[in-house]
Amino acid sequence: MIMKHKFNRKQIKEVGKIILINLLLLGFFVELGSLGFYLVRHNQLFYTRQRPSSIEEMGLNLEGMRMEISIVERLHPYFGYAPKPGPDFRPGFKYNNYGFISPYNYPFVKTNENQFIVGVFGGSVASNYSIYEIQNGILETKIREVPGLENKELIILSFATGGYKQPQQLLILNYLLSVGQVFDMVINIDGFNELALSSVNNEKKLELTMPSASHIQPLTNLANNSLSTQALESILKIKQAKPRINQVASNLKNCRMASCYTINNLAIQGLIKDYYQEVERFQRYQQIPDHDGGEGSVFLFYTQESVLPEEKALAKITDTWVRTSTVINHILSAKNIPYFHILQPNQYHVTNRVFSSEEKAIAFTDNTPYRQPIVAGYPLLLNRIADLEAAGVTIFNGVNIFDAAPEMMYIDNCCHYTPAGEHILSSYVAESIKNILNQRLNPPNLNLANEPLTD
């Protein structure tokens, strides 16, 4: 019995060694594979990377996700809706007194004569553009190449918010002008929201020019106490998801091994994907069927008697897009303020771009409500560019700017860009504007205080 007992202990010890060796080998190969994963994804070694000092610097797609607030938007008497003023996850930025992401409060007043104020209007793509510009100064560098503008300090002011679409850009511009905001240049980046979100309005029988139903109806339904049970369940899940995302993001930031990074990176990408899917679910179930025709609501929206056929709806949307940009140009031209309109690129509009399998998995979803309006609507916008130009609008067609880029351009199945995509967009806008200003300006007679930048 004693010999048998000793033999069993020895056997167990040998098995333990084998298990330990296999675990060490498994850990080694997992770490090795994770190093390869990080190298391919970021083009640098994990151990020599510059560690992020905060969650905000990790490059996660946290668009519109404010961890400390359950309801991030508020009804606005002029803009339709606007984010609640407060902190932003990006260092140096905040949701300012008007609810826009900016380092500054509005109206912004120049502190020296060299400051050159650029207003940026549009939706989330325009908002991200303004953030990228403030961080990287691509437009400022190009503007300084224009004779007479060499010493200008660009002040980028964002008046763009996720979901904004025409005529919101026009209305917000007029409001800002009425309260004394000065502009030296205005940029409007749009196209996607006008088609995609106005089409959602159509499906909900909300007039096409009304603010995005996906954004404003949750707020009005909360105020009217008319949220469905499914929507309330989604609100709870969205609220519960935020601390989980925050915790995994913290783990990811503090990882010292590549395997830790890979595991937490996969986990947080899954959590973020689930979060946005729940947001989409909330938008689908946000409203209890209205049995009184909206008579019980304290909010007035212009509605449609029926859902318009796609062809008719897109034609009206396109007309509004042309008309509002033309009016913006008339207003700004009267004040000698140059106006530049950019048609943004989007993955659902087919160009010569070749998508990798990895990017396809991120950028495309078959059941998205956005695909069809873009597929059918972008050709209509492109066909109307000539009308805008004939009306005096300077418009840049940016739909093809990602075609030759080998990197991933899109970070989601909607419309938003990777840092590489943001760089291409900013470079395209800056170079295009510089070329136009070079054509318009007469350097020997330039007097920026009194002379217009436009013809």
ZAFIZA-217880 format. One line per 2 residues: number of its first residue (from 1); their letters; for each residue x, y, z of N, C-alpha, C. Coordinates in steps of 0.1 Angstrom, whole numbers. Example, Ala and Ser with C-alpha at 12.3 -4.5 7.8 and 13.67 -1.06 7.14 Angstrom:
% residues 2
1> as> 132:-57:78:123:-45:78:132:-33:78; 128:-22:71:137:-11:71:129:0:79
This chain:
% residues 455
1> mi> 8:-12:0:0:0:0:9:13:0; 20:12:8:29:24:8:35:26:-5
3> mk> 40:16:-12:47:17:-25:37:22:-35; 25:17:-35:14:22:-44:11:36:-42
5> hk> 11:41:-30:8:55:-26:20:64:-32; 32:59:-30:44:67:-35:43:68:-50
7> fn> 40:57:-57:39:56:-71:28:66:-76; 17:67:-70:6:76:-74:11:90:-73
9> rk> 17:94:-62:22:107:-60:32:111:-71; 41:102:-74:51:105:-85:44:106:-98
11> qi> 34:98:-100:26:99:-113:19:112:-114; 13:116:-103:6:129:-103:15:141:-105
13> ke> 27:139:-99:37:150:-101:41:151:-116; 43:140:-123:47:140:-137:35:146:-145
15> vg> 23:142:-142:12:148:-150:11:163:-148; 13:167:-135:13:181:-132:24:189:-140
17> ki> 36:183:-142:46:189:-150:42:190:-164; 36:180:-169:31:180:-183:21:191:-186
19> il> 11:191:-176:1:202:-177:7:216:-177; 16:218:-167:23:231:-166:30:234:-179
21> in> 38:225:-184:45:228:-196:36:231:-208; 25:224:-209:15:227:-220:9:241:-218
23> ll> 6:244:-205:0:257:-203:10:268:-206; 23:266:-203:33:276:-206:34:277:-221
25> ll> 34:266:-228:35:266:-243:23:273:-249; 11:270:-243:-1:276:-248:0:291:-246
27> gf> 4:295:-234:6:310:-232:15:316:-241; 27:309:-244:37:314:-253:31:317:-267
29> fv> 24:306:-272:19:307:-286:7:318:-286; -1:319:-276:-11:329:-276:-5:343:-276
31> el> 6:344:-268:13:357:-268:19:360:-281; 25:350:-287:31:352:-300:21:355:-311
33> gs> 10:348:-311:-1:352:-320:-6:366:-318; -7:369:-305:-12:383:-302:-3:394:-307
35> lg> 10:391:-306:20:400:-311:19:402:-326; 16:391:-333:14:392:-347:2:400:-351
37> fy> -9:397:-343:-22:404:-345:-20:419:-343; -13:423:-333:-11:437:-330:-2:444:-341
39> lv> 8:436:-345:17:441:-356:10:444:-369; 2:435:-373:-6:436:-385:-16:448:-384
41> rh> -22:449:-372:-33:459:-371:-28:473:-369; -16:474:-362:-11:488:-359:2:491:-365
43> nq> 8:481:-372:21:483:-379:32:487:-369; 32:482:-357:42:484:-348:42:473:-337
45> lf> 53:472:-330:54:461:-320:46:466:-307; 40:456:-301:32:459:-289:41:465:-278
47> yt> 52:459:-276:60:462:-264:67:476:-266; 69:481:-278:75:493:-280:65:505:-283
49> rq> 52:502:-282:42:512:-285:42:522:-275; 37:534:-278:34:544:-268:21:541:-261
51> rp> 22:538:-249:10:534:-241:0:546:-240; -13:544:-242:-22:555:-241:-23:559:-226
53> ss> -24:572:-224:-24:578:-210:-39:578:-205; -48:576:-215:-62:576:-211:-70:567:-220
55> ie> -82:564:-217:-91:556:-225:-94:564:-238; -95:577:-237:-98:585:-248:-88:584:-260
57> em> -76:581:-257:-65:580:-267:-64:566:-273; -73:557:-270:-72:543:-275:-77:541:-289
59> gl> -84:551:-295:-89:550:-308:-102:541:-309; -109:539:-298:-121:532:-299:-132:540:-305
61> nl> -142:533:-311:-153:540:-317:-164:543:-306; -162:554:-299:-171:558:-289:-180:570:-293
63> eg> -182:571:-306:-190:582:-311:-204:583:-304; -206:594:-298:-219:596:-292:-221:589:-279
65> mr> -211:582:-274:-212:574:-262:-206:581:-250; -214:588:-242:-210:595:-230:-213:587:-218
67> me> -202:581:-212:-204:571:-202:-212:576:-189; -210:589:-186:-216:593:-174:-231:598:-175
69> is> -236:598:-187:-249:604:-190:-258:593:-197; -270:592:-192:-280:582:-199:-286:588:-211
71> iv> -291:601:-210:-297:607:-221:-288:619:-225; -281:618:-236:-271:628:-240:-276:639:-248
73> er> -288:639:-253:-294:649:-261:-306:656:-255; -308:668:-258:-319:676:-253:-327:682:-264
75> lh> -340:684:-263:-347:691:-272:-343:706:-273; -342:712:-285:-337:725:-287:-348:733:-294
77> py> -351:745:-290:-362:753:-297:-359:757:-311; -346:758:-315:-342:762:-328:-336:751:-336
79> fg> -327:743:-330:-319:733:-337:-327:719:-338; -338:717:-332:-344:704:-331:-340:697:-318
81> ya> -327:694:-318:-321:688:-306:-306:692:-306; -301:690:-294:-286:693:-292:-281:685:-281
83> pk> -268:681:-281:-263:674:-270:-262:683:-257; -263:676:-246:-262:684:-233:-248:689:-231
85> pg> -246:701:-227:-233:706:-224:-226:698:-213; -213:695:-215:-206:687:-205:-193:682:-211
87> pd> -186:673:-204:-173:669:-208:-174:660:-220; -163:659:-228:-162:650:-239:-150:641:-236
89> fr> -150:629:-243:-140:619:-239:-126:622:-246; -126:632:-255:-113:636:-261:-107:648:-253
91> pg> -94:646:-250:-87:657:-243:-88:670:-250; -91:681:-243:-91:694:-249:-104:698:-254
93> fk> -114:689:-255:-127:692:-260:-138:690:-250; -149:696:-253:-161:696:-244:-173:698:-253
95> yn> -185:694:-247:-198:698:-253:-200:712:-247; -199:722:-256:-198:736:-250:-212:741:-247
97> ny> -213:754:-244:-225:760:-240:-237:758:-249; -234:756:-262:-244:754:-273:-246:739:-275
99> gf> -238:730:-269:-239:716:-271:-231:710:-282; -222:718:-288:-213:714:-299:-199:710:-293
101> is> -193:700:-299:-180:695:-295:-169:706:-299; -163:712:-290:-154:723:-293:-146:727:-281
103> py> -134:732:-283:-126:737:-271:-132:751:-266; -141:757:-274:-145:770:-272:-160:771:-269
105> ny> -165:781:-261:-179:784:-260:-183:794:-272; -196:795:-274:-200:803:-285:-210:814:-280
107> pf> -211:825:-287:-203:829:-299:-188:831:-295; -179:827:-304:-165:829:-302:-161:843:-307
109> vk> -154:851:-299:-149:864:-303:-134:864:-305; -130:869:-316:-116:870:-319:-108:877:-308
111> tn> -96:872:-305:-87:879:-295:-76:886:-302; -74:883:-315:-63:890:-323:-67:890:-337
113> en> -61:899:-345:-65:902:-359:-61:890:-368; -52:882:-364:-47:871:-372:-56:859:-372
115> qf> -65:858:-362:-74:847:-361:-84:847:-373; -86:835:-378:-94:832:-391:-104:822:-387
117> iv> -117:826:-386:-127:817:-380:-133:808:-392; -133:795:-390:-139:786:-400:-150:779:-393
119> gv> -162:781:-397:-174:773:-392:-176:761:-400; -178:750:-393:-181:736:-399:-195:732:-396
121> fg> -202:729:-406:-216:725:-404:-219:711:-411; -228:704:-405:-232:691:-410:-235:681:-399
123> gs> -234:668:-401:-237:658:-391:-224:653:-384; -224:640:-380:-213:635:-372:-200:634:-380
125> va> -201:632:-394:-189:632:-402:-183:646:-402; -191:656:-403:-186:670:-402:-180:673:-388
127> sn> -187:668:-378:-182:670:-364:-168:663:-362; -167:651:-367:-154:644:-366:-143:651:-374
129> ys> -147:657:-385:-138:664:-394:-132:676:-386; -141:683:-379:-136:695:-372:-127:691:-360
131> iy> -130:680:-354:-122:676:-343:-108:672:-348; -108:664:-359:-95:660:-365:-87:673:-370
133> ei> -94:682:-375:-87:695:-380:-81:702:-368; -88:703:-357:-83:710:-345:-71:703:-340
135> qn> -71:690:-340:-60:682:-335:-48:682:-344; -50:683:-357:-39:681:-367:-35:693:-376
137> gi> -44:703:-377:-41:716:-384:-38:714:-398; -44:705:-405:-41:703:-420:-46:715:-428
139> le> -58:719:-425:-64:731:-432:-55:743:-430; -52:745:-417:-44:757:-414:-30:757:-422
141> tk> -24:746:-423:-11:745:-430:-13:749:-445; -24:744:-451:-27:747:-465:-31:762:-467
143> ir> -39:767:-458:-44:781:-459:-32:790:-459; -22:787:-451:-10:795:-449:-1:795:-462
145> ev> -4:786:-471:3:786:-484:-3:796:-494; -15:802:-490:-22:811:-499:-16:825:-496
147> pg> -11:832:-507:-6:846:-505:-16:855:-498; -11:861:-487:-19:870:-479:-25:863:-467
149> le> -24:850:-466:-30:843:-455:-19:836:-447; -6:839:-449:5:832:-444:5:831:-428
151> nk> 0:841:-422:2:842:-407:-12:839:-400; -21:834:-407:-34:832:-401:-34:820:-391
153> el> -41:823:-380:-44:813:-370:-58:808:-371; -60:796:-376:-73:791:-379:-80:787:-366
155> ii> -92:792:-364:-101:788:-353:-112:780:-359; -112:767:-357:-122:758:-362:-134:757:-352
157> ls> -146:762:-356:-157:761:-348:-167:751:-354; -170:741:-346:-180:731:-351:-194:734:-347
159> fa> -203:734:-357:-217:736:-355:-224:723:-361; -217:712:-360:-222:699:-365:-224:690:-354
161> tg> -234:681:-355:-238:671:-345:-244:659:-352; -242:648:-346:-247:635:-352:-262:636:-355
163> gy> -265:633:-367:-279:633:-372:-284:646:-378; -277:656:-377:-281:669:-383:-281:667:-399
165> kq> -291:673:-405:-293:672:-419:-300:685:-423; -299:688:-436:-306:700:-441:-321:699:-439
167> pq> -328:710:-435:-323:724:-434:-316:728:-421; -312:718:-413:-307:722:-400:-294:731:-401
169> ql> -285:727:-411:-273:735:-413:-277:750:-416; -287:752:-425:-291:765:-429:-297:773:-417
171> li> -305:766:-409:-312:772:-397:-302:776:-387; -292:767:-384:-282:769:-373:-273:781:-378
173> ln> -269:781:-390:-261:792:-395:-268:805:-393; -281:806:-397:-288:819:-395:-289:823:-380
175> yl> -291:813:-372:-292:816:-357:-278:821:-353; -268:815:-356:-254:820:-352:-251:833:-357
177> ls> -255:836:-369:-253:850:-375:-261:860:-367; -273:856:-363:-282:865:-356:-277:869:-342
179> vg> -269:860:-336:-263:863:-322:-249:868:-323; -245:872:-335:-232:879:-337:-220:870:-340
181> qv> -221:857:-343:-210:849:-346:-203:854:-359; -191:857:-359:-183:861:-371:-177:849:-377
183> fd> -177:848:-391:-171:838:-398:-162:844:-409; -150:838:-411:-142:841:-423:-144:831:-434
185> mv> -149:819:-430:-151:808:-440:-161:799:-434; -169:792:-443:-179:782:-438:-177:770:-447
187> in> -177:758:-440:-176:745:-447:-188:737:-443; -194:731:-452:-206:722:-450:-203:708:-456
189> id> -203:698:-448:-200:684:-452:-212:676:-450; -218:671:-461:-231:664:-459:-234:654:-470
191> gf> -246:650:-471:-250:640:-482:-256:628:-476; -249:621:-467:-254:609:-461:-267:611:-453
193> ne> -266:619:-443:-278:621:-434:-290:626:-442; -288:635:-452:-299:640:-459:-307:628:-466
195> la> -300:619:-471:-306:607:-478:-311:597:-468; -302:592:-459:-305:581:-450:-315:585:-440
197> ls> -313:596:-433:-322:599:-422:-335:605:-426; -335:613:-437:-348:617:-443:-356:606:-448
199> sv> -350:595:-452:-358:583:-456:-364:576:-444; -357:577:-433:-363:571:-421:-375:580:-417
201> nn> -374:593:-418:-385:602:-416:-397:598:-425; -394:595:-437:-405:591:-446:-412:578:-442
203> ek> -404:568:-437:-410:556:-432:-419:558:-420; -416:569:-412:-424:572:-400:-435:582:-403
205> kl> -436:586:-416:-446:596:-420:-443:610:-414; -431:612:-411:-427:626:-407:-421:633:-418
207> el> -425:646:-420:-421:654:-431:-406:653:-433; -401:652:-445:-387:650:-448:-378:660:-443
209> tm> -382:673:-442:-374:683:-437:-373:685:-422; -382:677:-415:-381:677:-400:-368:671:-396
211> ps> -364:675:-383:-352:668:-378:-353:653:-378; -342:646:-378:-341:632:-378:-351:625:-368
213> as> -360:617:-373:-369:610:-364:-362:601:-355; -351:595:-359:-343:586:-351:-337:593:-339
215> hi> -335:606:-340:-329:613:-329:-339:621:-321; -349:626:-327:-358:635:-320:-370:628:-314
217> qp> -375:617:-320:-386:611:-314:-384:604:-301; -372:598:-298:-370:593:-285:-371:604:-274
219> lt> -367:616:-277:-368:627:-267:-383:632:-265; -390:633:-276:-404:637:-275:-412:626:-269
221> nl> -409:614:-272:-416:603:-265:-414:602:-250; -402:605:-246:-399:606:-232:-407:617:-225
223> an> -408:628:-232:-415:639:-227:-430:636:-227; -435:629:-237:-449:625:-238:-453:613:-230
225> ns> -442:606:-224:-445:594:-217:-451:583:-226; -445:582:-238:-451:573:-248:-441:563:-253
227> ls> -431:560:-245:-422:549:-250:-428:536:-248; -425:527:-257:-430:513:-257:-422:505:-246
229> tq> -427:494:-242:-420:485:-232:-407:481:-238; -406:477:-251:-394:473:-257:-383:484:-256
231> al> -388:496:-259:-378:508:-259:-373:510:-245; -382:509:-235:-377:511:-221:-367:500:-217
233> es> -369:487:-222:-360:477:-219:-346:480:-226; -347:486:-238:-334:489:-245:-327:500:-237
235> il> -334:510:-232:-328:521:-224:-320:515:-212; -326:505:-205:-320:499:-194:-307:491:-198
237> ki> -308:484:-210:-296:477:-214:-285:486:-219; -289:497:-225:-279:507:-229:-272:513:-217
239> kq> -280:516:-206:-274:521:-194:-265:511:-187; -269:498:-187:-260:488:-181:-248:485:-189
241> ak> -248:488:-202:-237:485:-211:-225:494:-208; -228:507:-205:-217:517:-204:-207:514:-193
243> pr> -211:510:-181:-200:507:-171:-192:494:-175; -198:485:-182:-190:473:-187:-180:477:-197
245> in> -184:486:-207:-175:491:-217:-164:498:-210; -167:506:-201:-157:515:-194:-147:506:-186
247> qv> -152:495:-180:-143:486:-173:-133:479:-182; -139:473:-193:-130:466:-202:-120:476:-209
249> as> -125:488:-212:-116:498:-218:-104:501:-208; -107:502:-195:-97:504:-185:-87:492:-185
251> nl> -92:480:-185:-84:468:-186:-74:469:-198; -80:472:-210:-73:473:-222:-62:483:-221
253> kn> -64:495:-216:-55:505:-214:-43:501:-206; -45:493:-196:-35:489:-186:-28:476:-190
255> cr> -31:470:-201:-25:457:-205:-10:459:-207; -2:449:-202:12:449:-203:17:438:-213
257> ma> 8:429:-216:11:417:-225:2:418:-237; 7:414:-248:-1:414:-261:-13:406:-260
259> sc> -12:394:-253:-24:385:-252:-35:392:-244; -31:399:-234:-41:407:-226:-48:417:-235
261> yt> -40:424:-243:-46:434:-252:-55:427:-262; -51:416:-268:-60:409:-278:-73:405:-272
263> in> -73:399:-260:-85:394:-254:-94:405:-250; -89:416:-244:-97:427:-241:-102:435:-253
265> nl> -93:436:-263:-97:443:-275:-109:436:-282; -109:423:-283:-120:415:-288:-132:417:-280
267> ai> -130:417:-267:-142:418:-257:-148:432:-259; -140:442:-260:-146:456:-260:-153:458:-274
269> qg> -147:453:-285:-153:454:-298:-167:448:-298; -168:436:-291:-181:430:-290:-191:438:-282
271> li> -186:443:-271:-195:452:-262:-200:464:-270; -190:470:-277:-194:483:-284:-204:479:-295
273> kd> -202:468:-302:-211:464:-313:-225:461:-307; -225:454:-295:-238:452:-289:-245:465:-284
275> yy> -237:474:-280:-242:487:-276:-250:494:-287; -243:495:-299:-249:502:-310:-261:494:-316
277> qe> -260:481:-315:-272:473:-319:-284:476:-310; -281:477:-297:-292:481:-288:-297:494:-290
279> ve> -289:504:-294:-293:517:-298:-302:516:-310; -298:508:-320:-307:506:-332:-320:500:-328
281> rf> -320:490:-319:-332:484:-314:-341:494:-307; -335:503:-299:-343:513:-292:-350:522:-302
283> qr> -343:525:-313:-348:534:-323:-360:527:-330; -359:514:-332:-370:507:-338:-383:506:-330
285> yq> -381:505:-316:-392:502:-307:-395:515:-299; -390:526:-303:-391:538:-294:-405:543:-292
287> qi> -414:540:-301:-427:547:-301:-439:537:-300; -448:539:-290:-460:532:-290:-469:536:-301
289> pd> -476:527:-308:-485:531:-319:-494:542:-314; -495:553:-322:-502:565:-318:-517:564:-323
291> hd> -526:563:-314:-540:560:-317:-548:573:-318; -542:585:-314:-549:597:-315:-543:607:-325
293> gg> -535:601:-334:-530:610:-344:-520:621:-339; -515:618:-328:-505:628:-322:-512:639:-314
295> eg> -525:638:-313:-532:649:-306:-528:651:-291; -523:640:-285:-519:641:-271:-505:646:-269
297> sv> -498:649:-280:-484:653:-279:-483:668:-276; -473:673:-269:-471:687:-267:-462:693:-277
299> fl> -457:684:-287:-448:689:-297:-455:688:-311; -452:698:-319:-458:699:-332:-447:695:-342
301> fy> -450:685:-350:-442:681:-361:-451:681:-374; -445:685:-385:-452:684:-398:-451:670:-402
303> tq> -462:664:-406:-463:650:-409:-468:648:-424; -467:636:-428:-472:632:-441:-484:623:-440
305> es> -493:623:-449:-505:614:-448:-501:600:-451; -490:598:-459:-486:584:-462:-471:584:-465
307> vl> -466:572:-466:-452:570:-469:-451:573:-484; -442:581:-488:-440:585:-502:-432:573:-509
309> pe> -435:571:-522:-427:561:-529:-412:566:-529; -403:556:-529:-389:560:-528:-385:570:-538
311> ek> -389:569:-551:-384:578:-561:-389:592:-558; -401:594:-554:-406:607:-550:-399:613:-538
313> al> -397:605:-528:-391:609:-516:-377:614:-518; -369:606:-526:-355:609:-529:-354:622:-537
315> ak> -364:624:-546:-364:636:-554:-366:648:-546; -375:647:-536:-377:659:-527:-365:661:-518
317> it> -359:650:-513:-347:652:-505:-336:659:-513; -334:655:-525:-324:661:-533:-327:675:-536
319> dt> -339:679:-539:-343:693:-541:-340:701:-529; -343:696:-517:-340:703:-504:-325:705:-503
321> wv> -317:695:-506:-303:695:-505:-297:707:-514; -302:707:-526:-297:718:-535:-302:732:-531
323> rt> -315:732:-527:-320:745:-523:-314:751:-511; -312:743:-501:-306:749:-488:-292:753:-490
325> st> -284:745:-497:-270:749:-500:-269:762:-508; -278:763:-517:-279:776:-525:-282:788:-517
327> vi> -292:786:-507:-295:797:-498:-284:801:-489; -277:790:-484:-265:793:-476:-255:801:-483
329> nh> -253:798:-496:-243:805:-504:-247:819:-506; -260:822:-508:-265:835:-510:-263:844:-498
331> il> -266:838:-486:-264:845:-474:-250:849:-471; -241:839:-473:-227:841:-470:-220:850:-481
333> sa> -224:849:-493:-219:857:-504:-222:872:-501; -234:875:-496:-238:888:-493:-229:894:-482
335> kn> -223:886:-474:-214:890:-464:-199:888:-467; -196:884:-480:-183:882:-485:-176:871:-477
337> ip> -183:861:-473:-178:849:-466:-177:837:-475; -166:832:-479:-165:820:-488:-172:808:-481
339> yf> -179:801:-490:-186:789:-486:-182:777:-494; -179:766:-488:-174:754:-495:-183:742:-490
341> hi> -189:736:-500:-198:724:-498:-191:712:-502; -190:701:-493:-184:689:-496:-194:677:-496
343> lq> -195:670:-506:-203:657:-506:-194:646:-501; -198:641:-490:-190:631:-482:-190:617:-489
345> pn> -179:610:-488:-178:596:-492:-186:587:-483; -192:576:-489:-199:566:-481:-197:552:-487
347> qy> -196:542:-479:-193:529:-484:-205:523:-492; -217:527:-490:-228:521:-497:-230:527:-511
349> hv> -223:538:-514:-222:543:-528:-210:536:-535; -213:528:-545:-203:520:-551:-193:529:-559
351> tn> -180:528:-557:-170:534:-564:-160:524:-568; -148:528:-572:-137:518:-575:-130:513:-563
353> rv> -134:516:-551:-127:512:-539:-129:496:-538; -117:490:-534:-118:475:-532:-116:474:-516
355> fs> -126:467:-510:-127:465:-496:-121:452:-492; -112:452:-482:-107:439:-477:-119:432:-470
357> se> -117:419:-467:-127:411:-460:-129:416:-446; -118:421:-440:-119:427:-426:-128:439:-426
359> ek> -125:448:-436:-133:461:-437:-147:458:-441; -150:448:-450:-163:445:-453:-172:441:-441
361> ai> -165:433:-432:-173:428:-421:-177:440:-411; -169:450:-412:-172:462:-403:-181:472:-410
363> af> -179:474:-423:-185:485:-430:-199:482:-436; -202:470:-437:-215:466:-444:-224:458:-435
365> td> -236:461:-436:-247:453:-429:-259:452:-439; -263:440:-441:-274:438:-451:-287:444:-447
367> nt> -290:444:-434:-303:448:-429:-304:463:-425; -293:470:-427:-293:484:-423:-303:492:-432
369> py> -311:501:-425:-320:510:-433:-313:520:-442; -300:522:-440:-293:532:-447:-288:528:-461
371> rq> -287:515:-464:-281:511:-476:-289:516:-488; -302:513:-489:-310:516:-501:-310:531:-504
373> pi> -313:540:-494:-313:554:-497:-300:559:-503; -289:553:-499:-276:558:-504:-274:552:-518
375> va> -277:539:-520:-275:533:-533:-284:541:-543; -296:544:-540:-305:550:-549:-303:565:-550
377> gy> -299:571:-538:-299:586:-537:-286:593:-541; -275:586:-539:-262:593:-542:-261:597:-557
379> pl> -265:588:-566:-265:593:-580:-273:605:-583; -284:607:-575:-293:619:-577:-285:631:-572
381> ll> -278:630:-561:-270:641:-556:-259:645:-566; -253:635:-571:-242:637:-581:-247:644:-593
383> nr> -259:640:-597:-265:647:-609:-269:661:-607; -270:665:-594:-274:679:-591:-262:688:-588
385> ia> -250:683:-588:-238:691:-586:-237:702:-596; -240:699:-608:-240:710:-618:-250:721:-615
387> dl> -261:718:-610:-271:728:-606:-265:737:-595; -259:731:-585:-253:739:-575:-242:748:-580
389> ea> -233:743:-589:-223:751:-595:-228:762:-603; -239:759:-610:-246:770:-618:-251:781:-609
391> ag> -255:777:-597:-260:787:-587:-249:794:-580; -237:791:-583:-226:798:-577:-220:791:-564
393> vt> -225:779:-561:-219:772:-550:-206:765:-553; -196:766:-545:-184:758:-547:-185:745:-540
395> if> -187:735:-547:-189:721:-541:-178:712:-546; -173:704:-537:-163:694:-540:-169:680:-538
397> ng> -168:672:-549:-173:658:-549:-163:649:-543; -165:645:-530:-155:637:-523:-158:622:-523
399> vn> -167:617:-532:-172:603:-531:-161:593:-534; -151:597:-542:-140:588:-546:-127:589:-539
401> if> -126:597:-529:-113:601:-523:-107:589:-516; -115:578:-512:-109:567:-506:-105:555:-515
403> da> -107:557:-528:-106:546:-537:-92:540:-538; -82:548:-537:-68:542:-538:-62:539:-525
405> ap> -69:541:-514:-63:539:-500:-62:525:-497; -51:519:-493:-50:505:-489:-54:502:-475
407> em> -55:513:-467:-59:511:-453:-74:510:-452; -78:505:-440:-92:505:-437:-97:520:-435
409> my> -108:523:-441:-114:537:-441:-125:538:-432; -133:528:-430:-146:529:-422:-145:521:-409
411> id> -151:527:-399:-151:521:-385:-164:515:-381; -174:517:-390:-188:511:-386:-196:509:-399
413> nc> -208:504:-397:-216:501:-409:-225:513:-413; -222:525:-408:-230:537:-411:-222:546:-421
415> ch> -212:553:-416:-206:564:-424:-194:570:-418; -188:565:-407:-177:571:-400:-164:565:-404
417> yt> -153:573:-403:-140:570:-408:-130:567:-398; -120:559:-402:-108:556:-393:-100:568:-393
419> pa> -89:569:-384:-80:580:-385:-74:582:-399; -71:571:-406:-66:572:-419:-76:578:-429
421> ge> -88:575:-427:-99:581:-435:-101:596:-432; -100:599:-419:-101:613:-415:-90:621:-421
423> hi> -78:615:-422:-66:623:-428:-69:625:-442; -74:615:-450:-76:617:-464:-87:628:-466
425> ls> -98:627:-459:-108:637:-460:-103:651:-457; -96:653:-446:-90:666:-443:-81:671:-453
427> sy> -72:662:-458:-62:666:-468:-69:670:-481; -80:663:-485:-87:666:-497:-94:680:-496
429> va> -101:682:-485:-108:694:-482:-98:706:-482; -87:704:-475:-77:715:-474:-71:719:-488
431> es> -67:709:-495:-61:711:-508:-71:718:-518; -83:713:-517:-93:718:-526:-96:733:-523
433> ik> -97:736:-510:-100:750:-506:-88:759:-509; -76:754:-507:-64:762:-510:-64:766:-525
435> ni> -67:756:-533:-67:759:-548:-77:769:-552; -89:769:-546:-99:779:-549:-95:792:-544
437> ln> -90:793:-532:-86:806:-526:-74:812:-534; -65:804:-539:-54:809:-548:-60:815:-560
439> qr> -70:809:-566:-77:815:-578:-84:828:-575; -90:829:-563:-99:840:-560:-91:853:-555
441> ln> -80:850:-548:-73:861:-542:-64:868:-551; -63:881:-549:-54:889:-557:-43:894:-547
443> pp> -32:887:-545:-23:891:-535:-18:905:-534; -15:911:-546:-9:925:-545:-19:935:-538
445> nl> -32:933:-540:-42:942:-535:-50:936:-523; -44:925:-517:-52:919:-506:-53:927:-494
447> nl> -65:929:-489:-68:935:-476:-79:928:-470; -75:918:-461:-84:909:-455:-95:916:-447
449> an> -92:927:-442:-101:934:-433:-113:940:-441; -110:943:-454:-120:950:-462:-124:944:-475
451> ep> -116:935:-480:-118:929:-493:-124:915:-491; -134:911:-499:-140:898:-499:-130:887:-504
453> lt> -132:875:-499:-124:863:-504:-131:857:-516; -144:861:-518:-151:856:-529:-152:866:-541
455> d> -155:860:-552:-156:869:-564:-167:880:-562
